[in-house]
Each structure stands twice: as C-alpha cells, then as structure tokens.
Amino acid sequence: MRHTGTAPIPPPGKAGRKQWTGLAVLVLPVLLVSLDMQVLSYALPFISGQLGPSSAQLLWIVDIYPFVLAGLLLTMGSLGDRIGRRRLLMAGAVVFGLASVAASLATDPSLLIFTRALLGLGGATLMPSTLSLIRNMFRDDGQRRTAIAVWTGAFAGGAVLGPLLGGVLLEHFWWGSVFLVNLPVMVLLLLLAPPLLPESKAAQPGRFDLLSAALSLAAVLPAVYGIQKTAEDGLHAAPAAAFVAGLAIGWYFLRRQRRLAAPMLDVTLFRDRAFSASVATSVLAIFSLVGSGLFTTQYLQMVLGFGPLRAGLWALPAAGAALVSSALAPLLVRLIRPAVVVTGGLVVAAAGYAVLSQLHAGSGVAVLVTGTVIMAGGITLVMTTTSDLVIATAPADRAGSVSGLSQTATEFGGAFGIAVLGSIGTAVYRHDVALQVPGNLPHSAVSAARDTLGGAVQAAHQLSSGAGEELLTVARDAFAHGLRVASWTTAGLLLVMAALCLVLLRHTRPPLPEQGAGAGEKGAPSISPGPASAAQAGGREHSRAMRAPERPEPRRAASGPSGSHPSD
C-alpha cells in the first residue's frame, strides 16, 4: 500500500476502502432477495387463514416470485451491460420497494400472486447487477474471491435467516409485515448507491434483442406450470404439453443465441467443462438449500408445534454455519484444488441430508438442527466456490449477462427445489394420509387433511380433542415420511454431483499469486471491440487458465505484470 500526504492509495488493480464499503451496500439487495424466498414460509398459515387460497393458489404464491426471478435474470443482466449496472440496480430497488408495499396490502390470493410476480421482476434487476458490479470493482483474484464469499454468505444467510425474521414479525404484526421490511432497506440502497458504487457498462454491447428476452421468460413459465400441475393432479395431457412447450422454446432460445453476433447468452462458454460443471453444481446446491427450507419450517411449526419466533430462532445455528463456511471457502481454494473443495462441500451437504432423513414426528429439534447445520455449511462452501468459478469466466463487458446466467441457474434451482422436492413430499404425504386417516371423521376434515399438513392442522382445531389429535398424529407422521424420502433423494443427487465434479473440475486451479494484479488478470481479460468475439475470447482465456499444468511452464514464469504471456 503506497501512501501520500493524506490517504493511502491501493496498488494498481487492488480495491480500496471505497470498494469494500460499496460491497456492504451490494450485500443489502442480495440479503433481501434471498430473504424474500424464505420469509414467506412462516406467513403461509396466516395467509391461508385470512385470504383462503386454494392449494394451487398457495403454490403460486410461493413459486411465482422465484420463477419470474429466474425467467428474467438473464434478460436483466444483459440489459445492465447496456444501460449501466448501477442504474439497473437503482431502478430495481424502486420496483422492489413499491411491490413490497403492494404485497403487504393484498386482500385476495390473486392480488398477492400478482404482487409477488412484481417482486420477482424487481429482484431480477437487483441480483445480476450486484454480482457484475463486484466483478468490475474487485479486479484482483484474491479480493474478488473474498468479495464473492461475502456475497454468497449474505445470500445463504438470508435464505436461512428468512424464517427467523418472519417469526419475529409474525409474533408482533400481521402477515403483510414480512413484505414491508423490504422498504427501508431499498430506501437505504437508493441513498448509498450513487456515492459508493461506480457505474459500469459494456463499451460496445450490441443491440438488445427483445425476442431473446421474451423467449427466455417463455421457456421457464410453461415448464414450471407443467411440473406443478403434474405434481398436483398426476400426469395429464395439458401439463405435459406445457412442459414440452417450455423445453421447445428453451431449445429455440439457445439456437438463436448461437446465430446472433451479440447474443444475450454466450453459449460457447458451456464448452468449458469447468464452467458447465460450476453452473450445474450451483443449480443443485440451491435446489437442495431452498427445498430443505420448505420442509424444515413446516416441521418446526406444524409437527413440533413451535410458534413463529421460536421456530425462527432454531434457524440461527444453520445461519452461523453458512457464514463460517463462506468465510472459509476463499482460504481453502488457495490451498486445495477447487475440485476437492466443491466435492467435499457436496459430500458434507449430503451427510446433512442423511441426518435429516432420520427425522420422525417425535424426533424433536436436535436432529433437525444438526442436519441443517451440516447441510448449510456444505452448500455454502459449494456456492461460494462455484460462483467465483463462473464469474471469473466473464470478460468485463459481459459481466452482467454472465452474472445473470449464474443467478438464473441458482434461482431456477431454488424454484425447482420447491416444486420437485415439494411434489415428492406431497405425494408421499397424500398417499400415507389416504391409507391411514380414520374413517369416522367428517368428510370435510378428511379432504382438508389429505391436501396439506396445514389443512390437517386447521381441520383438527374444528374437531373434538380426541379426534383432532388422532388426525394430527396421522398427518404429522405422513409429513415426516415425505421429508425423509425427499432428504434421501437429495442426498443421492448431491453424491452423484460430487463424483461428477471430481472428474469435471480436476484440471481447475486457482490463479497463481502474480496473476491477480492489474486490470488484465485472468478471468477479466482485455476485450476487443467486437462483442461476440470478446465473449468468446474470454471463454478461451478462461479455459487456458483453468487447464494450466500442475507447475507453470517456463514461459509463464516470465509473464508480464498482468499475469499472461505477451503473445496472449
């Protein structure tokens, strides 16, 4: 660190105090977007009681936010490259804040679904902006890994702390308060962003393709609808056709990207095995993290009978594990190959799910806390490492679109975690309840109990104490059985991905110490005026860096200050 007569000046390529303070500002929207994926969990019983949504509407209240978020992230990341990432961030803060107020005042399920969709739109502008700004603010490899670790810790911590915040608010206020908490944070972001965050955008990004933007959204929603309806009603022609239509639109979207001179998604990046493996692993990591929250929150409230605040407090140990793991990730990557770090994190997460698979209705809270702590630690380790591997691929001009891709993968994984694991749990629950529910109960109570565990709890309150307790016992045992099946399924998927990552990432190495300085460090190569060739050059440069030999070649040892050979 060089010093002048007034303030220290960071060396070239190093971030200073302003950038680190700006990182604290960027953590705010990340924390909120993650919180909003989970904070609704404990509010659902209150929403069900006051708004009376059907089971399909209840699913859409939960799912519409992450699915709109996933469908628009790639579009918004590409838009940020064109209009400016800070500008997009601030526009998203306005939309997110206004949609939060509207959601808190919703008077019927349809209005709540609509406002949750608007929250997804606002969130889609926030997430890629934060990651792409980090990519441009922290040029040094080591600093970037640390910044992404902070970013990932905020995302994972928000997912775990969402139930706690929801519990505190619901203990003292009405259910709409879980949305109003967003408003002061968005106001703070709008005040602090202009002085602390630098504006950045692509020099020559090319024309914004509206058709590709529409296709990226149109590919997501029909596929999601098909999965949800199949989970609810079984396999029928309409949901199957919707799912196939979504896949077909997605295929056409990818085909279109290959032909465009300035694509919204540079599909050539997927030729790099490390990049593809990192994206796929991110999907599965968030799939398991968010999917587990769907079960654990209900288990604490409806099986163990905890109030919202008490149930939320039991999420703190897992949040602590996530924060510790995100801090350890950049340290481990300096010492151990990324393949080993990612594989180890997946195995640890699978062990956490193996613990959760031992839960029964009468197990108590200790088994659940142990399982979630182990799982959260492993998943956060994976997310931190793979997020850095993905974003390091991006040339500076494409930081927004690659950030959008990274977040699309994780948000899509979270949404499918709810849909797929929720469907598995629901199928097991309904099967068990249909077989074991007492036949002497009123038809309305039996029908409600067969739908959801929340319905069984509501129905039990309207029965005599003996009949109500009998119904609750059956429903809670059935829910715990569904949780165990979903946990074993997730553990198996994590172990399969661990084996794949050990192979696909085996050549991936962190950059050498001297490669992190300067604007031309690996992962942020200089780009040429042509946007398409720039993105492809970035992908090729990343591939060479990822496949570096165990010991540097002699010519590499004589590289210039940027860390790359002059001929590059």
C-alpha positions, 0 to 999 in steps of 0.5 A, a space after each residue: 500500500 503506497 501512501 501520500 500526504 493524506 490517504 493511502 492509495 491501493 496498488 494498481 488493480 487492488 480495491 480500496 476502502 471505497 470498494 469494500 464499503 460499496 460491497 456492504 451496500 451490494 450485500 443489502 439487495 442480495 440479503 433481501 432477495 434471498 430473504 424474500 424466498 424464505 420469509 414467506 414460509 412462516 406467513 403461509 398459515 396466516 395467509 391461508 387463514 385470512 385470504 383462503 387460497 386454494 392449494 394451487 393458489 398457495 403454490 403460486 404464491 410461493 413459486 411465482 416470485 422465484 420463477 419470474 426471478 429466474 425467467 428474467 435474470 438473464 434478460 436483466 443482466 444483459 440489459 445492465 451491460 447496456 444501460 449501466 449496472 448501477 442504474 439497473 440496480 437503482 431502478 430495481 430497488 424502486 420496483 422492489 420497494 413499491 411491490 413490497 408495499 403492494 404485497 403487504 396490502 393484498 386482500 385476495 390470493 390473486 392480488 398477492 400472486 400478482 404482487 409477488 410476480 412484481 417482486 420477482 421482476 424487481 429482484 431480477 434487476 437487483 441480483 445480476 447487477 450486484 454480482 457484475 458490479 463486484 466483478 468490475 470493482 474487485 479486479 484482483 483474484 484474491 479480493 474478488 474471491 473474498 468479495 464473492 464469499 461475502 456475497 454468497 454468505 449474505 445470500 445463504 444467510 438470508 435464505 436461512 435467516 428468512 424464517 427467523 425474521 418472519 417469526 419475529 414479525 409474525 409474533 408482533 404484526 400481521 402477515 403483510 409485515 414480512 413484505 414491508 421490511 423490504 422498504 427501508 432497506 431499498 430506501 437505504 440502497 437508493 441513498 448509498 448507491 450513487 456515492 459508493 458504487 461506480 457505474 459500469 457498462 459494456 463499451 460496445 454491447 450490441 443491440 438488445 434483442 427483445 425476442 431473446 428476452 421474451 423467449 427466455 421468460 417463455 421457456 421457464 413459465 410453461 415448464 414450471 406450470 407443467 411440473 406443478 400441475 403434474 405434481 398436483 393432479 398426476 400426469 395429464 395431457 395439458 401439463 405435459 404439453 406445457 412442459 414440452 412447450 417450455 423445453 421447445 422454446 428453451 431449445 429455440 432460445 439457445 439456437 438463436 443465441 448461437 446465430 446472433 453476433 451479440 447474443 444475450 447468452 454466450 453459449 460457447 462458454 458451456 464448452 468449458 467443462 469447468 464452467 458447465 460443471 460450476 453452473 450445474 453444481 450451483 443449480 443443485 446446491 440451491 435446489 437442495 438449500 431452498 427445498 430443505 427450507 420448505 420442509 424444515 419450517 413446516 416441521 418446526 411449526 406444524 409437527 413440533 408445534 413451535 410458534 413463529 419466533 421460536 421456530 425462527 430462532 432454531 434457524 440461527 445455528 444453520 445461519 452461523 454455519 453458512 457464514 463460517 463456511 463462506 468465510 472459509 471457502 476463499 482460504 481453502 481454494 488457495 490451498 486445495 484444488 477447487 475440485 476437492 473443495 466443491 466435492 467435499 462441500 457436496 459430500 458434507 451437504 449430503 451427510 446433512 441430508 442423511 441426518 435429516 432423513 432420520 427425522 420422525 414426528 417425535 424426533 424433536 429439534 436436535 436432529 433437525 438442527 444438526 442436519 441443517 447445520 451440516 447441510 448449510 455449511 456444505 452448500 455454502 462452501 459449494 456456492 461460494 466456490 462455484 460462483 467465483 468459478 463462473 464469474 471469473 469466466 466473464 470478460 468485463 463487458 459481459 459481466 452482467 449477462 454472465 452474472 445473470 446466467 449464474 443467478 438464473 441457474 441458482 434461482 431456477 434451482 431454488 424454484 425447482 427445489 420447491 416444486 420437485 422436492 415439494 411434489 415428492 413430499 406431497 405425494 408421499 404425504 397424500 398417499 400415507 394420509 389416504 391409507 391411514 386417516 380414520 374413517 369416522 371423521 367428517 368428510 370435510 376434515 378428511 379432504 382438508 387433511 389429505 391436501 396439506 399438513 396445514 389443512 390437517 392442522 386447521 381441520 383438527 382445531 374444528 374437531 373434538 380433542 380426541 379426534 383432532 389429535 388422532 388426525 394430527 398424529 396421522 398427518 404429522 407422521 405422513 409429513 415426516 415420511 415425505 421429508 425423509 424420502 425427499 432428504 434421501 433423494 437429495 442426498 443421492 443427487 448431491 453424491 452423484 454431483 460430487 463424483 461428477 465434479 471430481 472428474 469435471 473440475 480436476 484440471 481447475 486451479 486457482 490463479 497463481 499469486 502474480 496473476 491477480 494484479 492489474 486490470 488484465 488478470 485472468 478471468 477479466 481479460 482485455 476485450 476487443 471491440 467486437 462483442 461476440 468475439 470478446 465473449 468468446 475470447 474470454 471463454 478461451 482465456 478462461 479455459 487456458 487458465 483453468 487447464 494450466 499444468 500442475 507447475 507453470 511452464 517456463 514461459 509463464 514464469 516470465 509473464 508480464 505484470 498482468 499475469 499472461 504471456 505477451 503473445 496472449 
